[in-house]
Amino acid sequence: MSLSGTTTPTGKSGRSTPLHLRDVVHDIIRHYRHEKDSEAHRIFRQSAGHKPKGALPQTVNPDEETVPGIEHPGSTGVIYCSDRAMANGFSYASSHEWANLGQGAPEVGQIPDAPPRPTSIPLPEDSLEYAPTTGVKALREAVADLYNHQYRQGKLSQYTYENVCIVPGGRAGLSRVAAVVGDVYCSYQIPDYTAYDQVLSAFKRLVPVPTALDAENHYRLDVDQIRKDIRTQGLEVILASNPRNPTGQVIQGEELKSLVEVARDSAATLILDEFYSWYMYPEGEEDYGRSVSSAEYIDNVNQDPVVIVNGLTKNWRLPGWRVCWVLGPKNLVTALSQSGSFLDGGANHPLQLAAIPLLDPDRVLQEKVALQKHFKHKRDHVLKRLEALGLKVAVPPVATFYIWLNLEHLPAPLNNGLTFFEELLKERTIVIPGIFFDINPAHRRNLFHSPCHHFVRLSFGPPLEDLDKGLDAIGRVLRKAKKEGGHAFGHSYKKSIDSVHQIDQLV
């Protein structure tokens, strides 16, 4: 009998094994057969950095042992899916031949009633120098002024440039923040943005504490549960996207106000990824141009422990510029300057200068209204076509440009995201398997146990003609399933590209 009161069985060798450890090992052995029986899952596991980590020893992967001490962190969903697409003939030089419903970026061209797109960038001589690691002061001022105009009118506490740190992309912003956080319990949700997995894996001082969100509750953050977890589990950091990637949901109004209050009252740091803050789809004409941000509910910008990450990538539809920002108390920005000096060195200087006029409040309002009307039309179009294909979305998006699609009712093996993804690659269409949004930093969970296993994320970020091309491909796969049954799927997949030379030929 063990100290915990559980029976300790004796094996044939005479050695005793704690019941819970034996069950874990047997469970892994039993269920791992499911992954071995699926070609799509085997391909995923063979990719560098995606081997399971758990109670069973791993075989050595030569690709991961080439340089002593180097360990693959695993790729984000978009990177893995792009690599698999390349193995199936995709190339960026001829990307128009494919439907990329996996892309985590909006269309970048002109849309109706939006301001003209930037077509040239001035290069004054001073801009050829390094920019400060906190960013160009004039851009920091423009960011602070925009937030004050949009969310803090009439409030005593106002943002200044000292509350803004310019960073070369959202991931860089998250990495800078993670680098200055001490040894803490960090709350995160499942499903959420795929890059959080790598951040929580790489920065070991963040001890991850997961919370699974339910479809029945529309994948909402439960503020009462967060308050309880802070008290009972000692949480000191809450990390979340809002609006939420990949589910397309959002907390706003009183709910968001309560979340900010919980952080303030509990002295827990709230890190909110607000990259989709403009992608809101109102029912009434008078609500167009409204966006969401926790900045609206902060009392004191230098005391409330709220950190906002945002930028030009999604809202301004300029993902290639890599100009983003972190907004928070002054002392945070000082720390981010230091972490940026060794992590990334700062954002592009000329593009920071070019970004300043894009933050003019009148231009921003015009951009927001045009974006919301255009993307709402695309959302409604895709949802209608999916329903016609028999793929009714249980929790339709009210924000972002993503659809979280449950495949559970489809015939096996199409009812899991990895196989569905591989079959669509044969049709020159890319989606993102749901397992990439199962933030699982320890990488111990069997893929078939993942709450995201039966999902894919569809993006309606691309132009409408690309969306229709991808939806046509989904229709072909479903018709094939109806005609030929499940035996027609789950096999004959191309091997991944495994050399730099092969990749170079495709880009």
TILUMBA-943431 format. One record per residue (C-alpha): residue in three letters; x, y, z. Coordinates in steps of 0.1 Angstrom, whole numbers, padded with zeros to 4 digits, always signed. Layout:
BEGIN
ALAXYZ ...
This chain:
BEGIN
MET+0000+0000+0000 SER+0014+0034-0010 LEU+0014+0064+0013 SER-0015+0079-0007 GLY-0036+0048+0001 THR-0035+0034-0035 THR-0025-0002-0042 THR+0010-0007-0056 PRO+0008-0038-0079 THR+0038-0061-0084 GLY+0048-0069-0119 LYS+0064-0102-0133 SER+0098-0088-0125 GLY+0089-0085-0089 ARG+0092-0048-0089 SER+0063-0026-0078 THR+0050+0002-0100 PRO+0028+0030-0086 LEU-0008+0025-0099 HIS-0010+0060-0115 LEU+0024+0057-0133 ARG+0015+0022-0146 ASP-0019+0035-0159 VAL-0001+0065-0176 VAL+0023+0042-0193 HIS-0004+0017-0204 ASP-0026+0045-0216 ILE+0002+0059-0237 ILE+0010+0025-0252 ARG-0027+0017-0259 HIS-0036+0050-0274 TYR-0004+0057-0293 ARG-0015+0029-0317 HIS-0042+0053-0330 GLU-0015+0078-0341 LYS+0006+0050-0356 ASP-0024+0038-0376 SER-0029+0072-0391 GLU-0006+0083-0419 ALA-0014+0120-0414 HIS-0005+0117-0377 ARG+0028+0098-0385 ILE+0039+0126-0408 PHE+0032+0151-0381 ARG+0052+0132-0355 GLN+0081+0127-0379 SER+0084+0165-0383 ALA+0113+0180-0363 GLY+0101+0191-0328 HIS+0068+0172-0329 LYS+0077+0140-0312 PRO+0056+0132-0281 LYS+0073+0139-0247 GLY+0062+0118-0219 ALA+0067+0087-0198 LEU+0081+0066-0226 PRO+0117+0071-0239 GLN+0120+0086-0274 THR+0142+0073-0302 VAL+0168+0097-0313 ASN+0159+0118-0343 PRO+0191+0125-0363 ASP+0176+0157-0377 GLU+0174+0171-0342 GLU+0208+0159-0331 THR+0229+0174-0360 VAL+0243+0202-0337 PRO+0249+0192-0301 GLY+0226+0209-0277 ILE+0201+0221-0303 GLU+0165+0211-0297 HIS+0136+0218-0321 PRO+0108+0237-0304 GLY+0082+0225-0329 SER+0067+0247-0356 THR+0036+0268-0353 GLY+0005+0256-0372 VAL+0010+0280-0402 ILE+0046+0270-0407 TYR+0040+0233-0405 CYS+0010+0235-0429 SER+0030+0256-0453 ASP+0058+0230-0453 ARG+0033+0203-0460 ALA+0018+0223-0487 MET+0052+0227-0503 ALA+0056+0190-0503 ASN+0024+0189-0523 GLY+0035+0214-0549 PHE+0027+0248-0533 SER+0052+0276-0540 TYR+0050+0312-0530 ALA+0058+0321-0566 SER+0026+0306-0578 SER+0005+0308-0546 HIS-0025+0321-0567 GLU-0030+0285-0579 TRP-0039+0275-0544 ALA-0066+0285-0519 ASN-0049+0293-0486 LEU-0077+0292-0460 GLY-0050+0286-0435 GLN-0033+0320-0437 GLY-0033+0340-0404 ALA-0033+0373-0423 PRO-0059+0394-0440 GLU-0060+0403-0476 VAL-0036+0433-0481 GLY-0050+0449-0513 GLN-0075+0477-0517 ILE-0110+0471-0503 PRO-0141+0492-0509 ASP-0143+0526-0492 ALA-0109+0521-0474 PRO-0081+0547-0475 PRO-0056+0541-0503 ARG-0029+0515-0496 PRO+0007+0526-0490 THR+0026+0523-0523 SER+0059+0540-0514 ILE+0081+0546-0483 PRO+0103+0576-0478 LEU+0139+0568-0468 PRO+0154+0599-0451 GLU+0191+0595-0443 ASP+0184+0594-0405 SER+0161+0564-0410 LEU+0191+0543-0422 GLU+0204+0543-0386 TYR+0193+0519-0360 ALA+0160+0529-0343 PRO+0158+0528-0304 THR+0148+0494-0291 THR+0117+0510-0277 GLY+0109+0525-0311 VAL+0108+0559-0328 LYS+0094+0584-0303 ALA+0070+0600-0328 LEU+0054+0566-0336 ARG+0052+0558-0298 GLU+0034+0592-0294 ALA+0010+0584-0323 VAL+0001+0550-0307 ALA-0005+0566-0273 ASP-0026+0594-0288 LEU-0047+0569-0308 TYR-0055+0548-0278 ASN-0064+0579-0258 HIS-0087+0591-0286 GLN-0104+0557-0291 TYR-0107+0544-0255 ARG-0097+0570-0229 GLN-0115+0602-0236 GLY-0125+0620-0204 LYS-0103+0598-0182 LEU-0078+0614-0159 SER-0050+0589-0166 GLN-0037+0591-0202 TYR-0011+0571-0222 THR+0021+0588-0232 TYR+0049+0576-0254 GLU+0066+0562-0223 ASN+0038+0536-0221 VAL+0045+0523-0257 CYS+0072+0500-0269 ILE+0075+0494-0307 VAL+0084+0458-0316 PRO+0091+0439-0348 GLY+0060+0418-0349 GLY+0035+0403-0324 ARG+0056+0373-0316 ALA+0085+0396-0308 GLY+0063+0416-0285 LEU+0052+0384-0267 SER+0088+0372-0264 ARG+0100+0405-0250 VAL+0072+0403-0224 ALA+0079+0367-0215 ALA+0116+0374-0211 VAL+0110+0399-0183 VAL+0084+0379-0164 GLY+0098+0361-0133 ASP+0090+0326-0120 VAL+0052+0326-0120 TYR+0022+0305-0127 CYS+0008+0316-0161 SER-0029+0309-0170 TYR-0038+0302-0206 GLN-0068+0288-0224 ILE-0075+0260-0249 PRO-0080+0267-0277 ASP-0059+0298-0283 TYR-0032+0313-0306 THR-0007+0286-0317 ALA+0024+0306-0309 TYR+0016+0307-0272 ASP+0027+0270-0271 GLN+0062+0279-0282 VAL+0064+0310-0259 LEU+0054+0289-0229 SER+0078+0261-0239 ALA+0108+0284-0245 PHE+0105+0307-0215 LYS+0108+0282-0187 ARG+0101+0306-0159 LEU+0065+0307-0170 VAL+0048+0277-0154 PRO+0018+0270-0177 VAL-0017+0264-0161 PRO-0043+0255-0187 THR-0081+0261-0187 ALA-0102+0244-0214 LEU-0130+0266-0229 ASP-0163+0250-0238 ALA-0183+0254-0270 GLU-0215+0254-0248 ASN-0203+0287-0233 HIS-0192+0300-0268 TYR-0155+0296-0257 ARG-0158+0326-0234 LEU-0132+0334-0208 ASP-0149+0327-0174 VAL-0139+0357-0154 ASP-0152+0342-0121 GLN-0131+0311-0127 ILE-0100+0332-0134 ARG-0107+0351-0101 LYS-0110+0318-0083 ASP-0078+0303-0099 ILE-0058+0334-0089 ARG-0068+0328-0053 THR-0065+0290-0052 GLN-0037+0283-0076 GLY-0015+0314-0071 LEU-0018+0326-0107 GLU+0003+0357-0113 VAL-0001+0361-0151 ILE-0031+0356-0174 LEU-0023+0353-0212 ALA-0051+0354-0237 SER-0061+0367-0271 ASN-0092+0390-0273 PRO-0108+0388-0298 ARG-0100+0351-0297 ASN-0080+0332-0323 PRO-0091+0306-0335 THR-0127+0306-0322 GLY-0137+0341-0334 GLN-0153+0350-0300 VAL-0147+0381-0279 ILE-0153+0394-0244 GLN-0163+0430-0242 GLY-0183+0456-0222 GLU-0189+0445-0186 GLU-0172+0412-0190 LEU-0140+0428-0202 LYS-0143+0455-0175 SER-0146+0427-0149 LEU-0115+0410-0162 VAL-0094+0442-0159 GLU-0108+0447-0124 VAL-0098+0412-0114 ALA-0062+0418-0126 ARG-0061+0452-0107 ASP-0076+0438-0075 SER-0056+0406-0075 ALA-0023+0421-0086 ALA-0021+0396-0114 THR-0007+0407-0147 LEU-0031+0405-0176 ILE-0014+0401-0211 LEU-0040+0406-0238 ASP-0032+0399-0275 GLU-0056+0424-0291 PHE-0045+0420-0328 TYR-0081+0415-0340 SER-0096+0444-0321 TRP-0111+0460-0353 TYR-0126+0428-0366 MET-0160+0432-0350 TYR-0192+0425-0369 PRO-0221+0447-0356 GLU-0257+0442-0366 GLY-0266+0479-0366 GLU-0252+0504-0390 GLU-0245+0528-0361 ASP-0220+0504-0345 TYR-0196+0502-0375 GLY-0162+0517-0365 ARG-0164+0505-0330 SER-0135+0483-0317 VAL-0126+0466-0285 SER-0097+0470-0261 SER-0090+0466-0224 ALA-0075+0501-0225 GLU-0110+0514-0221 TYR-0113+0500-0186 ILE-0079+0507-0171 ASP-0080+0532-0142 ASN-0043+0542-0140 VAL-0021+0534-0171 ASN+0010+0532-0149 GLN-0004+0511-0121 ASP-0029+0487-0135 PRO-0011+0455-0144 VAL-0025+0452-0180 VAL-0003+0446-0210 ILE-0017+0451-0245 VAL+0000+0437-0276 ASN-0013+0450-0310 GLY+0001+0464-0343 LEU-0003+0471-0380 THR-0004+0434-0389 LYS-0041+0426-0388 ASN-0061+0458-0383 TRP-0041+0479-0408 ARG-0037+0448-0430 LEU+0001+0453-0432 PRO+0015+0419-0421 GLY+0047+0424-0441 TRP+0057+0456-0422 ARG+0063+0438-0389 VAL+0056+0470-0370 CYS+0037+0463-0337 TRP+0036+0476-0302 VAL+0033+0467-0265 LEU+0013+0491-0244 GLY+0015+0491-0206 PRO+0030+0508-0175 LYS+0062+0528-0179 ASN+0083+0504-0158 LEU+0073+0476-0182 VAL+0084+0495-0212 THR+0118+0501-0196 ALA+0122+0463-0191 LEU+0110+0456-0226 SER+0137+0479-0240 GLN+0163+0458-0222 SER+0149+0425-0233 GLY+0146+0438-0269 SER+0183+0447-0269 PHE+0192+0410-0269 LEU+0162+0394-0284 ASP+0154+0413-0316 GLY+0172+0447-0317 GLY+0141+0467-0326 ALA+0117+0472-0355 ASN+0125+0485-0390 HIS+0133+0523-0388 PRO+0119+0535-0421 LEU+0087+0515-0417 GLN+0082+0530-0382 LEU+0083+0565-0397 ALA+0060+0555-0426 ALA+0035+0541-0400 ILE+0029+0574-0382 PRO+0004+0590-0406 LEU-0015+0557-0407 LEU-0025+0562-0371 ASP-0044+0594-0377 PRO-0078+0590-0360 ASP-0099+0601-0389 ARG-0080+0577-0413 VAL-0083+0549-0387 LEU-0121+0553-0385 GLN-0125+0551-0422 GLU-0102+0520-0423 LYS-0122+0503-0395 VAL-0156+0509-0411 ALA-0145+0496-0445 LEU-0128+0466-0430 GLN-0157+0456-0408 LYS-0182+0458-0437 HIS-0160+0439-0461 PHE-0150+0411-0438 LYS-0185+0407-0424 HIS-0197+0401-0460 LYS-0170+0375-0465 ARG-0178+0359-0431 ASP-0215+0356-0440 HIS-0207+0342-0475 VAL-0184+0315-0461 LEU-0209+0305-0434 LYS-0237+0302-0459 ARG-0216+0280-0482 LEU-0204+0258-0454 GLU-0240+0252-0443 ALA-0249+0243-0479 LEU-0221+0217-0478 GLY-0236+0202-0445 LEU-0209+0219-0424 LYS-0230+0241-0401 VAL-0208+0260-0377 ALA-0219+0255-0341 VAL-0203+0287-0328 PRO-0201+0312-0356 PRO-0175+0339-0353 VAL-0185+0373-0340 ALA-0150+0387-0344 THR-0116+0380-0360 PHE-0116+0364-0395 TYR-0115+0328-0384 ILE-0141+0299-0383 TRP-0136+0271-0358 LEU-0150+0242-0377 ASN-0160+0209-0360 LEU-0156+0179-0382 GLU-0168+0153-0356 HIS-0199+0143-0376 LEU-0179+0135-0408 PRO-0171+0098-0415 ALA-0137+0086-0403 PRO-0109+0094-0410 LEU-0121+0128-0423 ASN-0134+0136-0389 ASN-0100+0146-0375 GLY-0082+0178-0385 LEU-0049+0164-0396 THR-0065+0140-0421 PHE-0089+0166-0434 PHE-0060+0189-0439 GLU-0039+0163-0458 GLU-0069+0155-0481 LEU-0074+0192-0489 LEU-0037+0195-0498 LYS-0044+0171-0526 GLU-0070+0197-0538 ARG-0045+0226-0535 THR-0062+0240-0505 ILE-0047+0248-0470 VAL-0065+0248-0437 ILE-0050+0246-0402 PRO-0056+0214-0381 GLY-0071+0222-0347 ILE-0044+0204-0327 PHE-0021+0235-0332 PHE-0045+0255-0310 ASP-0043+0230-0282 ILE-0017+0249-0262 ASN+0002+0220-0248 PRO+0038+0231-0239 ALA+0049+0198-0224 HIS+0038+0180-0257 ARG+0027+0150-0237 ARG-0009+0147-0248 ASN-0018+0120-0273 LEU-0032+0138-0303 PHE-0064+0117-0303 HIS-0071+0130-0268 SER-0068+0166-0277 PRO-0100+0186-0273 CYS-0091+0203-0306 HIS-0085+0171-0326 HIS-0117+0171-0345 PHE-0114+0208-0356 VAL-0098+0229-0383 ARG-0094+0266-0385 LEU-0106+0283-0416 SER-0095+0318-0424 PHE-0117+0342-0444 GLY-0088+0366-0445 PRO-0080+0360-0482 PRO-0099+0376-0511 LEU-0134+0363-0518 GLU-0123+0344-0550 ASP-0097+0325-0530 LEU-0123+0316-0504 ASP-0147+0302-0531 LYS-0118+0282-0546 GLY-0112+0266-0512 LEU-0148+0260-0505 ASP-0152+0243-0539 ALA-0123+0220-0528 ILE-0140+0211-0495 GLY-0171+0203-0515 ARG-0151+0179-0538 VAL-0137+0161-0508 LEU-0171+0157-0492 ARG-0187+0144-0524 LYS-0159+0119-0527 ALA-0165+0107-0491 LYS-0202+0103-0499 LYS-0195+0083-0531 GLU-0165+0062-0521 GLY-0167+0061-0483 GLY-0139+0064-0457 HIS-0115+0039-0473 ALA-0107+0065-0500 PHE-0090+0087-0474 GLY-0061+0086-0449 HIS-0033+0074-0472 SER-0011+0082-0502 TYR+0003+0114-0488 LYS+0035+0130-0501 LYS+0066+0130-0479 SER+0076+0163-0463 ILE+0104+0184-0478 ASP+0134+0175-0457 SER+0163+0196-0470 VAL+0170+0233-0473 HIS+0179+0229-0509 GLN+0145+0216-0518 ILE+0128+0244-0499 ASP+0149+0270-0516 GLN+0138+0258-0550 LEU+0101+0265-0540 VAL+0104+0300-0526 
